[in-house]
């Protein structure tokens, strides 16, 4: 394939996101390259530019068709520019955005010549909707190529025809699955579903797309008979009913988007494309104006800003070799994400061969699950395992750039690890302690190089939980902070930098939440009633379910440290001590607040436990007769208000830098309901004065631990909010 260099049609390259080049045998290639941006996103102002390019192409004599591809490296179109939505003040304005997308993509769909999308890199949201409007799609087999419609994760639905085109292309069940989960497909998965027509190496992607155009498009095979049957009039109603039930079981009715998606798809299937498009635009406008979507979009902007903020301020040092001290669940999980997602060689040190083997087995099992589900080639599993090795000494750790310590929560042991590392390694590696409670300055107290000691607090299970807390102490240098944040990012984590004090941020706000749940139990509220109250509020699991999952012994170990540092508001009822002394550790030893069929050694933080039964014997153990006297709303309010008050204290004491970090930490660290946007957004939505009033009322009923902190009182008196009202 050769470019006809004499023919290049564009309009002021410095301002335009699109350019048209004519290749051999009169095939036009439209390159998308948004100026001054790392990735391509679709903006409303591009519509007229794109229509002008299409008209220019159509006026080209003898043109056989078009290829649409990206002018950027490793990115097709990452989606629509979400800031457009933030500017909408009414549902009618948002609806109009959707209608403009329909008009533009209909021009592609109804273009008189074949149009082929050549996809390499992220093809998400509006980018996939554009590709769906094309007459054929071919994508690269590169790992960077991902296709999906993730709008539901922002409380929205695909608003440019995606809800109508996708079911007709791949069938209703598959289409609903993609839109309701927001999951992203790799190239071969997309090919199997019929979402793309071919998968080829990136080096020949454009050649193949041009050849498709020359052939006049592709002969697409029929949708598999199973999908056709499930999409038929006979069975489609059952498919929609099943999808709705499944969605509600996950969302508990807190998120309106999934039900809207099902309704819009159903409308288009039953009443035709025109009605489907109209309903899609209407639903899109309505969803944009919901508080749930606003909260989820604010979270998206917060995480994006957080990632960009750190990388722009400091220069991290390169990480080429990592050591992990401790082969337990945390150490094994840290090694896994470092080797798999970070693609960095890892050396695991443990005091026993069993510990090393356990850590290596942890990675093997997780990788094998992916291979079994065909989400990972077997050769990639081999490559990841080749990056992992173990030792009983410090041999092989001499050249490590960072050593992550994941041993028991014992100050003397952690100090010994610092000393051993400084003595045994050839250079000054960063020493990152995965402590959940011990102040970092105490761990670094005897260090020869305290500037290289820092906290790096992961959450269990490490391979699933997206957050890490980075905890510098007063002597940690800026390069170390920047390097650890960059390291966490390579592991696929969202990192917040928090202050060095007992409990840091996430565990500190979680502790009073758990203590108040225990107090409700002490007052006679049944375990399942308390858990159900918090799940209905929006948490993924209730407090006692959570303690069972992470380990009751581990979950309660931090409480004495917090009581010593901050006082009686962190003091839990004695019942928790009785539970721990009874050797009830939760799911890991098959004995906790709930009954288990057998012991398990894995923490599955988000496991669904609908059929799990409370272990009734626990009531006699703690001396409580269960008898519910409070509504679920009252129980939830008590637990949540304790968390909100402590979050505000953390901000006031500069444990977190700002409310944004506090929201990200709470949502991604402990599952604070995302549809509220985080504890600080939630307090703003309640009203700071109302939050203070509620805390004061609870203090009268349940004690001084509920008294609102100074910051909240000051903000209420001065009518301040955590975020500007127009943010």
C-alpha positions as CSV (number, residue, x, y, z in Angstrom):
1,X,0.0,0.0,0.0
2,X,1.3,3.4,-0.9
3,X,0.1,6.9,-0.1
4,X,-0.7,9.2,-2.9
5,X,1.4,12.1,-1.7
6,X,-0.2,14.5,-4.1
7,X,-3.6,14.3,-2.4
8,X,-4.0,15.3,1.3
9,X,-7.2,16.9,2.3
10,X,-7.4,18.6,5.6
11,X,-8.5,21.9,7.1
12,X,-5.9,23.9,9.1
13,X,-3.9,21.0,10.7
14,X,-3.1,23.0,13.9
15,X,-6.8,23.2,14.9
16,X,-8.3,20.1,13.4
17,X,-8.7,16.7,14.9
18,X,-9.2,15.0,11.6
19,X,-7.2,14.8,8.4
20,X,-7.9,12.8,5.2
21,X,-5.2,11.2,3.1
22,X,-5.8,9.4,-0.2
23,X,-4.0,6.1,-0.6
24,X,-3.5,3.9,-3.6
25,X,-6.5,2.9,-5.8
26,X,-8.5,5.8,-4.3
27,X,-9.0,4.6,-0.7
28,X,-9.3,7.5,1.7
29,X,-7.9,7.2,5.2
30,X,-9.2,9.6,7.9
31,X,-6.7,10.0,10.8
32,X,-8.1,11.1,14.2
33,X,-5.5,13.1,16.1
34,X,-6.9,15.5,18.7
35,X,-4.4,18.4,19.1
36,X,-2.4,18.8,22.3
37,X,-3.9,15.7,23.9
38,X,-2.3,12.3,24.8
39,X,-5.3,10.4,23.8
40,X,-8.2,10.9,21.4
41,X,-11.5,11.9,22.9
42,X,-14.7,13.0,21.1
43,X,-15.9,16.5,21.7
44,X,-19.1,18.2,20.5
45,X,-17.1,20.8,18.5
46,X,-15.6,18.0,16.4
47,X,-19.0,17.1,14.7
48,X,-18.8,19.8,12.1
49,X,-15.1,19.1,11.4
50,X,-15.9,15.4,10.8
51,X,-18.9,16.1,8.6
52,X,-16.7,18.5,6.6
53,X,-14.1,15.7,6.1
54,X,-16.8,13.3,5.0
55,X,-18.1,15.8,2.4
56,X,-14.6,16.4,1.2
57,X,-14.0,12.7,0.8
58,X,-17.3,12.2,-1.1
59,X,-16.3,14.9,-3.5
60,X,-13.1,13.0,-4.4
61,X,-13.5,11.5,-7.8
62,X,-13.4,7.7,-8.0
63,X,-13.2,7.2,-4.2
64,X,-13.8,3.6,-3.3
65,X,-14.4,4.1,0.4
66,X,-12.8,5.2,3.7
67,X,-10.8,3.8,6.6
68,X,-11.1,5.6,10.0
69,X,-8.0,5.2,12.2
70,X,-6.0,7.0,14.8
71,X,-3.1,9.3,14.3
72,X,-1.9,8.7,17.8
73,X,0.3,5.9,19.1
74,X,-1.5,3.1,21.0
75,X,-4.9,4.8,21.2
76,X,-7.9,4.8,18.9
77,X,-10.6,6.8,20.8
78,X,-10.7,6.6,24.6
79,X,-14.3,7.8,24.6
80,X,-16.2,11.0,24.7
81,X,-14.9,14.1,26.6
82,X,-16.8,13.8,29.9
83,X,-16.3,17.5,30.6
84,X,-18.9,18.2,27.9
85,X,-21.5,16.5,30.1
86,X,-20.5,18.6,33.1
87,X,-21.5,21.7,31.2
88,X,-25.1,20.5,30.7
89,X,-27.4,22.3,33.1
90,X,-30.7,20.5,32.1
91,X,-31.6,17.1,30.8
92,X,-32.7,18.7,27.6
93,X,-29.2,20.0,26.9
94,X,-27.8,16.5,27.7
95,X,-30.4,14.9,25.4
96,X,-29.3,17.3,22.6
97,X,-25.7,16.0,23.0
98,X,-27.0,12.5,22.4
99,X,-29.0,13.5,19.4
100,X,-26.0,15.2,17.9
101,X,-24.1,12.0,18.2
102,X,-26.9,10.2,16.5
103,X,-26.8,12.6,13.5
104,X,-23.0,12.3,13.1
105,X,-22.8,8.5,13.4
106,X,-25.9,8.0,11.1
107,X,-23.9,9.9,8.5
108,X,-21.2,7.2,8.8
109,X,-23.7,4.3,8.9
110,X,-25.5,5.6,5.8
111,X,-22.5,6.7,3.9
112,X,-22.8,5.5,0.2
113,X,-19.3,4.0,0.3
114,X,-17.8,1.4,2.6
115,X,-16.2,2.7,5.8
116,X,-13.9,0.5,7.8
117,X,-12.6,1.2,11.3
118,X,-8.9,0.2,11.9
119,X,-8.6,0.0,15.6
120,X,-5.4,-0.1,17.6
121,X,-5.4,0.8,21.3
122,X,-8.3,1.8,23.5
123,X,-11.6,1.9,21.7
124,X,-14.0,2.7,24.4
125,X,-17.4,4.5,24.9
126,X,-18.0,6.9,22.1
127,X,-15.0,5.5,20.3
128,X,-16.6,2.1,20.1
129,X,-19.9,3.7,19.1
130,X,-18.2,5.4,16.2
131,X,-16.7,2.0,15.2
132,X,-20.1,0.4,15.4
133,X,-21.4,2.9,13.0
134,X,-18.8,1.9,10.5
135,X,-19.5,-0.9,8.0
136,X,-16.7,-3.1,9.2
137,X,-14.1,-3.2,12.0
138,X,-10.6,-4.7,12.1
139,X,-8.3,-4.4,15.2
140,X,-4.8,-5.1,16.1
141,X,-3.9,-8.1,18.3
142,X,-1.9,-5.9,20.6
143,X,-2.5,-6.1,24.4
144,X,-3.2,-2.3,24.4
145,X,-6.2,-2.9,22.2
146,X,-9.4,-2.9,24.3
147,X,-13.0,-2.5,23.3
148,X,-15.9,-1.7,25.5
149,X,-18.8,0.6,26.5
150,X,-18.0,1.6,30.1
151,X,-20.6,4.4,30.4
152,X,-22.5,2.5,33.1
153,X,-19.5,3.0,35.4
154,X,-20.2,6.7,35.2
155,X,-23.9,6.3,35.8
156,X,-24.7,6.7,32.1
157,X,-25.6,4.7,29.0
158,X,-24.0,4.8,25.5
159,X,-25.6,7.9,24.1
160,X,-24.6,7.8,20.4
161,X,-26.5,4.8,19.1
162,X,-24.5,2.1,21.0
163,X,-27.6,0.7,22.7
164,X,-29.2,0.1,19.3
165,X,-26.3,-1.0,17.1
166,X,-24.6,-3.4,19.5
167,X,-27.5,-5.8,20.1
168,X,-28.1,-6.0,16.3
169,X,-24.5,-6.8,15.7
170,X,-23.8,-9.4,18.5
171,X,-27.2,-10.3,19.9
172,X,-29.1,-9.0,22.9
173,X,-27.5,-11.2,25.7
174,X,-23.9,-10.3,24.8
175,X,-24.8,-6.7,24.2
176,X,-26.5,-6.3,27.6
177,X,-23.6,-8.0,29.3
178,X,-21.1,-5.6,27.8
179,X,-23.2,-2.5,28.6
180,X,-24.3,-3.5,32.1
181,X,-20.8,-4.5,33.3
182,X,-18.8,-2.0,31.3
183,X,-16.1,-4.7,30.9
184,X,-13.5,-4.3,28.2
185,X,-12.7,-7.0,25.6
186,X,-9.3,-7.9,24.2
187,X,-9.1,-8.3,20.4
188,X,-9.7,-12.1,20.2
189,X,-12.6,-11.8,22.6
190,X,-14.1,-9.1,20.4
191,X,-13.6,-11.3,17.3
192,X,-15.3,-14.3,19.0
193,X,-18.4,-12.2,19.8
194,X,-18.5,-10.7,16.3
195,X,-17.8,-7.2,17.5
196,X,-14.9,-7.0,15.0
197,X,-14.5,-8.7,11.7
198,X,-10.7,-9.4,11.8
199,X,-7.7,-9.3,14.2
200,X,-4.3,-8.7,12.7
201,X,-0.8,-7.5,13.7
202,X,-0.6,-3.8,14.1
203,X,2.1,-3.6,11.4
204,X,-0.5,-4.6,8.7
205,X,-3.6,-3.1,10.3
206,X,-4.0,-0.3,7.8
207,X,-3.2,-2.5,4.9
208,X,-5.9,-5.0,5.8
209,X,-8.4,-2.2,6.4
210,X,-7.7,-0.7,3.0
211,X,-8.1,-4.1,1.3
212,X,-11.5,-4.5,3.1
213,X,-12.6,-1.2,1.5
214,X,-11.4,-2.3,-1.9
215,X,-13.5,-5.5,-1.6
216,X,-16.5,-3.4,-0.7
217,X,-16.7,-4.4,2.9
218,X,-16.9,-7.8,4.5
219,X,-19.3,-10.8,4.3
220,X,-20.2,-11.0,8.0
221,X,-21.4,-14.4,9.3
222,X,-24.8,-14.6,10.9
223,X,-25.1,-14.2,14.7
224,X,-24.6,-17.6,16.3
225,X,-27.9,-19.5,16.6
226,X,-27.9,-19.4,20.4
227,X,-27.8,-15.6,20.4
228,X,-30.4,-15.5,17.6
229,X,-32.7,-17.7,19.7
230,X,-32.3,-15.7,22.8
231,X,-32.9,-12.5,20.8
232,X,-36.1,-13.9,19.2
233,X,-39.6,-12.7,20.2
234,X,-40.1,-16.1,21.9
235,X,-37.3,-15.7,24.5
236,X,-36.2,-12.0,24.5
237,X,-38.6,-11.0,27.3
238,X,-37.1,-13.7,29.6
239,X,-33.6,-12.3,28.6
240,X,-34.6,-8.8,29.6
241,X,-36.2,-10.0,32.9
242,X,-33.2,-12.0,33.8
243,X,-30.9,-9.1,33.0
244,X,-32.9,-6.8,35.2
245,X,-33.0,-9.2,38.1
246,X,-29.2,-9.8,37.9
247,X,-28.6,-6.0,37.7
248,X,-30.8,-5.3,40.7
249,X,-29.1,-8.0,42.8
250,X,-25.8,-6.2,42.2
251,X,-26.9,-2.5,42.4
252,X,-29.6,-2.9,45.1
253,X,-31.5,-0.2,43.2
254,X,-28.8,2.4,44.0
255,X,-27.8,3.0,40.4
256,X,-30.5,4.0,37.8
257,X,-28.3,3.4,34.7
258,X,-28.5,-0.4,34.4
259,X,-32.4,-0.4,34.4
260,X,-32.3,2.5,31.8
261,X,-30.0,0.5,29.6
262,X,-32.3,-2.5,29.6
263,X,-35.3,-0.4,29.0
264,X,-33.7,1.4,26.0
265,X,-32.4,-1.8,24.4
266,X,-35.9,-3.3,24.8
267,X,-37.6,-0.3,23.3
268,X,-35.3,-0.5,20.2
269,X,-35.8,-4.2,19.7
270,X,-39.6,-4.1,20.1
271,X,-40.4,-0.8,18.4
272,X,-37.5,-0.2,16.0
273,X,-34.4,1.8,15.6
274,X,-36.1,5.2,15.4
275,X,-37.9,4.7,18.7
276,X,-34.8,3.2,20.2
277,X,-32.7,6.3,19.3
278,X,-35.3,8.6,20.7
279,X,-35.5,6.6,24.0
280,X,-31.7,6.5,24.2
281,X,-31.4,10.3,23.9
282,X,-34.1,10.8,26.5
283,X,-32.6,8.3,29.0
284,X,-29.1,9.8,28.4
285,X,-30.4,13.3,29.3
286,X,-32.2,12.0,32.4
287,X,-29.1,10.0,33.6
288,X,-26.7,13.0,33.2
289,X,-28.8,14.9,35.7
290,X,-28.9,12.2,38.4
291,X,-26.9,12.7,41.5
292,X,-25.5,9.2,41.1
293,X,-23.9,10.0,37.7
294,X,-22.6,13.3,39.0
295,X,-21.0,11.5,42.0
296,X,-19.4,8.9,39.7
297,X,-18.1,11.5,37.3
298,X,-16.6,13.4,40.1
299,X,-14.8,10.3,41.2
300,X,-13.5,9.7,37.7
301,X,-12.1,13.3,37.6
302,X,-10.7,12.9,41.1
303,X,-8.8,9.7,40.2
304,X,-7.6,11.2,36.9
305,X,-6.3,14.4,38.6
306,X,-4.6,12.3,41.3
307,X,-2.7,10.2,38.8
308,X,-1.6,13.2,36.8
309,X,-0.7,15.4,39.8
310,X,2.0,13.3,41.3
311,X,3.8,12.4,38.0
312,X,4.1,16.0,37.0
313,X,5.6,17.2,40.3
314,X,8.5,14.9,40.9
315,X,10.8,12.6,38.9
316,X,10.8,9.0,40.1
317,X,13.9,6.8,39.9
318,X,13.6,3.7,37.7
319,X,12.5,0.4,39.3
320,X,14.2,-2.6,37.6
321,X,14.3,-5.1,40.5
322,X,11.9,-5.5,43.5
323,X,12.3,-7.5,46.7
324,X,9.4,-8.7,48.9
325,X,10.0,-9.7,52.5
326,X,7.4,-12.2,53.6
327,X,5.6,-14.9,51.6
328,X,2.2,-14.7,53.2
329,X,-1.0,-13.6,51.6
330,X,0.0,-9.9,51.4
331,X,3.6,-10.7,50.3
332,X,2.3,-13.2,47.7
333,X,-0.2,-10.7,46.4
334,X,2.3,-7.8,46.2
335,X,4.7,-10.1,44.3
336,X,2.0,-11.1,41.9
337,X,0.8,-7.7,40.9
338,X,4.4,-6.5,40.6
339,X,5.4,-9.3,38.2
340,X,2.1,-9.5,36.3
341,X,0.9,-5.9,36.0
342,X,4.2,-4.1,36.6
343,X,6.3,-6.6,34.6
344,X,9.1,-6.2,37.1
345,X,11.3,-9.1,38.3
346,X,10.5,-9.9,42.0
347,X,12.6,-11.8,44.6
348,X,10.6,-13.1,47.5
349,X,12.4,-13.7,50.8
350,X,10.8,-15.7,53.6
351,X,12.1,-17.6,56.6
352,X,10.9,-21.0,55.3
353,X,10.7,-22.8,52.0
354,X,7.0,-23.3,52.7
355,X,6.5,-19.5,52.8
356,X,8.3,-19.0,49.5
357,X,6.4,-21.9,47.9
358,X,3.1,-20.4,49.2
359,X,3.9,-17.0,47.6
360,X,4.8,-18.6,44.3
361,X,1.7,-20.8,44.4
362,X,-0.4,-17.7,45.0
363,X,0.7,-16.2,41.7
364,X,0.5,-19.5,39.8
365,X,-3.1,-20.1,41.0
366,X,-4.3,-16.6,40.0
367,X,-2.6,-16.8,36.6
368,X,-4.0,-20.3,36.0
369,X,-7.5,-19.0,36.7
370,X,-6.9,-16.4,33.9
371,X,-5.6,-19.1,31.5
372,X,-8.6,-21.4,32.3
373,X,-11.0,-18.5,31.5
374,X,-9.0,-17.8,28.3
375,X,-8.1,-14.3,29.6
376,X,-4.4,-15.0,29.4
377,X,-2.3,-17.2,27.1
378,X,-0.4,-20.0,28.8
379,X,2.9,-18.5,27.4
380,X,2.2,-15.3,29.3
381,X,1.7,-17.2,32.5
382,X,5.1,-18.8,31.9
383,X,6.6,-15.3,31.3
384,X,5.2,-13.9,34.5
385,X,6.3,-16.9,36.6
386,X,9.8,-16.4,35.2
387,X,9.9,-13.0,36.8
388,X,9.3,-14.5,40.2
389,X,11.9,-16.2,42.4
390,X,12.4,-17.0,46.1
391,X,15.1,-17.1,48.7
392,X,15.6,-17.9,52.4
393,X,18.4,-15.3,52.6
394,X,19.1,-11.9,51.1
395,X,20.8,-13.5,48.2
396,X,19.5,-11.9,45.0
397,X,18.2,-8.8,46.7
398,X,21.5,-6.9,46.6
399,X,20.5,-4.9,43.6
400,X,16.9,-4.3,44.4
401,X,15.6,-0.7,43.8
402,X,12.7,-1.1,46.2
403,X,12.1,-3.7,48.9
404,X,8.5,-4.1,50.1
405,X,8.2,-5.5,53.6
406,X,5.2,-7.6,54.3
407,X,6.0,-9.3,57.6
408,X,3.9,-9.5,60.8
409,X,2.7,-6.3,62.5
410,X,5.5,-6.2,65.0
411,X,7.6,-3.0,65.5
412,X,10.7,-4.8,66.6
413,X,10.6,-7.2,63.6
414,X,10.0,-4.4,61.1
415,X,12.9,-2.4,62.5
416,X,15.1,-5.5,62.2
417,X,14.0,-5.8,58.6
418,X,15.2,-2.2,58.0
419,X,18.6,-3.0,59.6
420,X,19.0,-6.3,57.7
421,X,18.2,-4.6,54.3
422,X,20.6,-1.7,54.9
423,X,23.3,-4.2,55.9
424,X,22.8,-6.8,53.1
425,X,22.1,-4.7,50.0
426,X,24.7,-3.1,47.8
427,X,22.9,0.3,47.3
428,X,20.4,2.3,49.2
429,X,17.1,0.8,48.1
430,X,13.7,2.2,49.1
431,X,12.3,0.3,52.1
432,X,8.5,0.3,51.8
433,X,6.6,-1.2,54.8
434,X,3.2,-2.7,54.2
435,X,2.1,-1.9,57.7
436,X,-1.6,-1.2,58.4
437,X,-1.2,0.6,61.6
438,X,2.4,1.2,62.9
439,X,3.7,4.8,62.4
440,X,6.4,4.9,59.8
441,X,8.6,7.2,61.8
442,X,8.8,4.5,64.5
443,X,9.8,1.9,61.9
444,X,12.5,4.3,60.6
445,X,13.7,5.3,64.0
446,X,17.0,3.4,63.9
447,X,17.5,3.5,60.1
448,X,20.9,4.6,58.7
449,X,19.0,6.1,55.8
450,X,15.5,7.2,57.1
451,X,15.0,9.2,54.0
452,X,14.5,5.9,52.1
453,X,11.9,4.5,54.5
454,X,8.3,4.9,53.6
455,X,4.9,3.2,54.2
456,X,3.1,1.4,51.4
457,X,-0.2,0.1,52.7
458,X,-2.0,-2.4,50.4
459,X,-5.5,-3.7,51.1
460,X,-6.6,-7.4,51.0
461,X,-6.8,-9.1,48.6
462,X,-4.0,-7.2,46.9
463,X,-4.9,-8.4,43.4
464,X,-8.4,-7.0,43.7
465,X,-8.3,-3.9,45.8
466,X,-7.4,-0.9,43.7
467,X,-6.0,1.5,46.4
468,X,-2.7,1.9,48.2
469,X,-1.8,4.4,50.8
470,X,1.7,5.9,50.5
471,X,2.9,7.1,53.9
472,X,6.0,9.2,54.1
473,X,7.4,10.3,57.5
474,X,8.9,13.7,58.2
475,X,12.4,12.6,56.9
476,X,11.3,10.7,53.7
477,X,12.7,12.5,50.7
478,X,10.6,13.7,47.7
479,X,12.3,11.3,45.3
480,X,11.3,8.3,47.4
481,X,7.7,9.5,47.5
482,X,7.6,10.0,43.8
483,X,9.2,6.7,43.1
484,X,6.8,4.7,45.3
485,X,3.8,6.4,43.8
486,X,5.1,5.6,40.3
487,X,5.7,2.0,41.4
488,X,2.2,1.7,42.7
489,X,0.9,3.0,39.4
490,X,2.8,0.4,37.5
491,X,1.2,-2.2,39.7
492,X,-2.2,-0.9,38.5
493,X,-3.0,0.8,41.8
494,X,-4.5,4.2,42.7
495,X,-2.2,5.8,45.3
496,X,-3.1,8.5,47.8
497,X,-0.3,10.1,49.9
498,X,-1.4,10.2,53.6
499,X,0.0,11.4,56.9
500,X,2.1,9.3,59.2
501,X,-0.2,8.8,62.2
502,X,-1.9,5.8,63.8
503,X,-4.2,4.0,61.3
504,X,-3.2,6.5,58.6
505,X,-6.5,7.4,56.8
506,X,-8.5,4.4,55.6
507,X,-8.2,2.2,58.7
508,X,-8.7,5.2,60.9
509,X,-12.1,6.1,59.4
510,X,-13.1,2.4,59.2
511,X,-12.4,1.7,62.9
512,X,-15.1,3.8,64.4
513,X,-17.6,2.5,61.8
514,X,-16.8,-1.1,62.9
515,X,-16.9,-0.1,66.6
516,X,-20.3,1.4,66.3
517,X,-21.6,-1.7,64.5
518,X,-20.3,-3.8,67.4
519,X,-22.0,-1.4,69.8
520,X,-25.3,-1.9,68.0
521,X,-24.8,-5.7,68.4
522,X,-24.1,-5.2,72.1
523,X,-27.4,-3.4,72.4
524,X,-29.2,-6.5,70.9
525,X,-29.4,-5.7,67.2
526,X,-29.0,-9.0,65.2
527,X,-25.8,-9.4,63.2
528,X,-27.7,-9.9,59.9
529,X,-29.9,-6.8,60.6
530,X,-26.8,-4.7,61.0
531,X,-25.0,-6.1,58.0
532,X,-28.1,-5.7,55.8
533,X,-28.6,-2.1,57.0
534,X,-25.1,-1.1,55.7
535,X,-25.5,-3.1,52.5
536,X,-28.8,-1.3,51.8
537,X,-27.0,2.0,52.5
538,X,-24.6,1.1,49.7
539,X,-21.6,-0.7,51.1
540,X,-20.5,-3.9,49.3
541,X,-20.6,-5.9,52.5
542,X,-21.7,-5.3,56.0
543,X,-19.3,-4.7,58.9
544,X,-19.4,-8.2,60.4
545,X,-19.2,-9.9,57.0
546,X,-16.2,-7.6,56.4
547,X,-14.5,-8.7,59.6
548,X,-15.0,-12.3,58.8
549,X,-13.5,-11.8,55.3
550,X,-10.4,-9.9,56.3
551,X,-9.9,-11.8,59.5
552,X,-11.4,-10.8,62.9
553,X,-8.0,-11.0,64.5
554,X,-6.5,-8.7,61.9
555,X,-9.5,-6.3,61.7
556,X,-9.4,-5.7,65.5
557,X,-5.7,-5.6,66.1
558,X,-5.4,-1.9,65.2
559,X,-8.0,-0.8,67.8
560,X,-5.7,-0.7,70.9
561,X,-3.2,1.4,68.9
562,X,-6.0,3.9,68.0
563,X,-7.3,4.0,71.5
564,X,-3.8,4.8,72.9
565,X,-3.3,7.5,70.3
566,X,-6.8,9.1,70.0
567,X,-8.8,8.1,73.0
568,X,-12.0,6.5,74.0
569,X,-13.9,7.1,70.8
570,X,-12.0,4.2,69.3
571,X,-12.8,1.8,72.2
572,X,-14.8,-1.2,71.0
573,X,-17.2,-3.1,73.2
574,X,-15.7,-6.0,75.0
575,X,-17.6,-8.5,72.8
576,X,-14.9,-8.2,70.2
577,X,-12.3,-9.4,72.7
578,X,-14.5,-12.4,73.5
579,X,-14.8,-13.3,69.9
580,X,-11.1,-13.1,69.3
581,X,-10.3,-15.2,72.4
582,X,-12.8,-17.8,71.2
583,X,-10.4,-18.3,68.2
584,X,-12.9,-16.9,65.8
585,X,-10.9,-15.6,63.0
586,X,-13.6,-15.5,60.3
587,X,-13.6,-17.2,57.0
588,X,-9.9,-18.2,57.0
589,X,-10.5,-20.7,59.8
590,X,-14.1,-21.3,59.2
591,X,-15.3,-19.8,62.5
592,X,-16.6,-16.2,62.8
593,X,-19.8,-14.2,63.0
594,X,-21.1,-16.4,60.2
595,X,-21.1,-20.2,59.6
596,X,-18.8,-21.8,57.1
597,X,-18.7,-25.2,55.6
598,X,-14.9,-25.5,55.8
599,X,-11.9,-23.4,56.5
600,X,-10.4,-21.3,53.8
601,X,-7.0,-19.7,53.5
602,X,-8.0,-17.0,51.0
603,X,-9.4,-13.6,51.6
604,X,-12.1,-12.9,49.1
605,X,-13.1,-9.4,50.2
606,X,-16.0,-8.9,47.8
607,X,-17.4,-12.5,47.9
608,X,-21.1,-12.6,47.8
609,X,-22.6,-14.3,50.8
610,X,-26.3,-14.2,50.3
611,X,-26.8,-17.8,51.6
612,X,-24.4,-17.5,54.5
613,X,-26.1,-18.0,57.9
614,X,-25.1,-16.2,61.2
615,X,-23.5,-18.5,63.7
616,X,-26.2,-18.2,66.4
617,X,-23.8,-19.6,69.1
618,X,-22.0,-16.2,69.0
619,X,-24.8,-14.6,70.9
620,X,-24.4,-16.7,74.0
621,X,-20.6,-16.2,73.8
622,X,-21.0,-12.5,74.0
623,X,-24.0,-12.5,76.3
624,X,-26.5,-10.9,74.0
625,X,-30.1,-11.8,73.2
626,X,-30.8,-10.6,69.6
627,X,-33.9,-8.4,69.4
628,X,-34.1,-5.6,66.8
629,X,-35.2,-2.3,68.2
630,X,-33.8,0.1,65.6
631,X,-34.6,0.5,62.0
632,X,-31.9,-0.3,59.4
633,X,-31.8,3.4,58.5
634,X,-31.0,4.2,62.2
635,X,-28.3,1.6,62.4
636,X,-26.7,2.7,59.2
637,X,-26.8,6.4,60.3
638,X,-24.9,5.6,63.5
639,X,-22.1,3.7,61.8
640,X,-21.8,6.1,58.8
641,X,-21.8,9.3,60.9
642,X,-18.9,8.0,63.0
643,X,-17.0,7.4,59.7
644,X,-17.9,10.9,58.4
645,X,-16.8,12.7,61.5
646,X,-13.5,10.9,61.6
647,X,-12.9,11.6,57.9
648,X,-13.4,15.3,58.6
649,X,-10.9,15.1,61.5
650,X,-8.3,13.5,59.2
651,X,-8.7,16.4,56.8
652,X,-8.4,18.9,59.6
653,X,-5.2,17.2,60.9
654,X,-3.7,17.0,57.4
655,X,-3.7,13.2,57.4
656,X,-5.1,13.7,53.9
657,X,-4.2,16.6,51.7
658,X,-7.7,17.4,50.5
659,X,-11.3,16.2,50.4
660,X,-10.7,14.7,47.0
661,X,-8.1,12.3,48.3
662,X,-10.4,11.4,51.2
663,X,-13.2,10.5,48.8
664,X,-10.9,8.4,46.6
665,X,-9.4,6.6,49.6
666,X,-12.8,5.8,51.2
667,X,-14.4,4.6,47.9
668,X,-11.5,2.5,46.7
669,X,-10.2,1.4,50.1
670,X,-13.3,0.3,52.0
671,X,-16.1,0.5,49.5
672,X,-17.8,3.7,50.6
673,X,-20.8,3.9,48.3
674,X,-19.5,5.3,45.0
675,X,-22.9,6.7,44.1
676,X,-22.4,9.2,47.0
677,X,-19.0,10.2,45.6
678,X,-17.2,9.6,48.9
679,X,-17.6,10.8,52.5
680,X,-16.9,14.5,51.7
681,X,-19.1,14.7,48.7
682,X,-21.8,13.0,50.8
683,X,-21.5,15.5,53.6
684,X,-21.8,18.3,51.1
685,X,-24.9,16.7,49.6
686,X,-26.4,16.3,53.1
687,X,-25.4,19.8,54.0
688,X,-22.7,20.5,56.5
689,X,-25.2,22.1,59.0
690,X,-27.4,19.0,58.7
691,X,-24.4,16.7,59.3
692,X,-23.5,18.6,62.4
693,X,-27.1,18.6,63.6
694,X,-27.3,14.8,63.1
695,X,-24.1,14.2,65.0
696,X,-25.2,16.4,67.9
697,X,-28.5,14.5,68.1
698,X,-26.7,11.2,68.1
699,X,-24.3,12.5,70.8
700,X,-27.4,13.1,73.1
701,X,-28.6,9.6,72.4
702,X,-25.4,7.6,72.4
703,X,-22.6,9.6,74.0
704,X,-19.9,12.2,73.3
705,X,-18.1,10.0,70.7
706,X,-20.6,11.5,68.2
707,X,-19.8,15.1,69.0
708,X,-19.0,16.8,65.7
709,X,-15.3,17.8,65.2
710,X,-14.1,21.4,65.2
711,X,-13.8,21.5,61.4
712,X,-17.4,20.5,60.8
713,X,-18.7,23.0,63.4
714,X,-16.6,25.8,61.9
715,X,-17.8,25.0,58.4
716,X,-21.4,24.9,59.4
717,X,-21.1,28.3,61.1
718,X,-19.5,29.8,58.1
719,X,-21.7,28.1,55.5
720,X,-18.7,26.4,53.9
721,X,-18.6,23.2,51.8
722,X,-15.8,20.8,51.1
723,X,-16.1,21.3,47.3
724,X,-17.2,24.5,45.4
725,X,-20.8,24.2,44.5
726,X,-19.9,24.4,40.8
727,X,-17.2,21.7,40.9
